[in-house]
Amino acid sequence: MKANFHLFRRTRELEQKIDSFFDKLSETSVIYRLAIRSYLKEGYNEDFQGRLERVRALETEADHLRRDIEKQLYTNTLIPDSRGDVLGLIETVDQLLSQFEGSLWAFAIEKPDIPKEYRVGFRKLTTMVVKAADELGLGGRAFFRSPHDVPAYNHKVMLYEKEADVLSTNLKTAIFDSDLELAEKLHLREFVEQIDEVADMAEDVADRLAIYAIKRLV
């Protein structure tokens, strides 16, 4: 008989809040990608600003959900054996959401001038880091219902993170091999790294998630 790994048999409300929390990650990654594509195409405009405001709202909503989840876990003395792991997962995913928002704020505040020849590289990098975040979200959901599926999602996070590193390195190499002024090169590098950090953080969370999943299976 297949083991029942469903973590929340006692409360549907908490499960719904956690699902909603991961919905925020999924929606944020979509809007982040669209925001960067918009910036690369037309620069800072109302469309970009609107997407930034939506990501900001989603991050705020996720913060509220995180606090509600924490409160419910402690006040109702739920899942004492897994409580710390659940809280650790939610908190680190919340930091990833903050990275999405912070990256867009950097674009909004500094408004980097990205030469046309590097825009494809920025777009490919953005797509790759979003894929890493999406797979992490799927792995996070699986942790609560089917922890044996987590390694498959984590594997994809690692693959996308490695590909993002390659794209990031190639893009920075092309920038520093160019005839741009040093200040321009440094400015562009900062934004390459801002985007790439999303995949790096997704990998860090996946590493922790792998341990949490193993603990549930033993």
Secondary structure, 3 states (H helix, E strand, C coil): CCCCCCCCCCCHHHHHHHHHHHHHHHHHHHHHHHHHHHHHHHCCCHHHHHHHHHHHHHHHHHHHHHHHHHHHHHHCCCCCCCHHHHHHHHHHHHHHHHHHHHHHHHHHHHCCCCCHHHHHHHHHHHHHHHHHHHHHHHHHHHHHHCHHHHHHHHHHHHHHHHHHHHHHHHHHHHHHCCCCCHHHHHHHHHHHHHHHHHHHHHHHHHHHHHHHHHHHHC
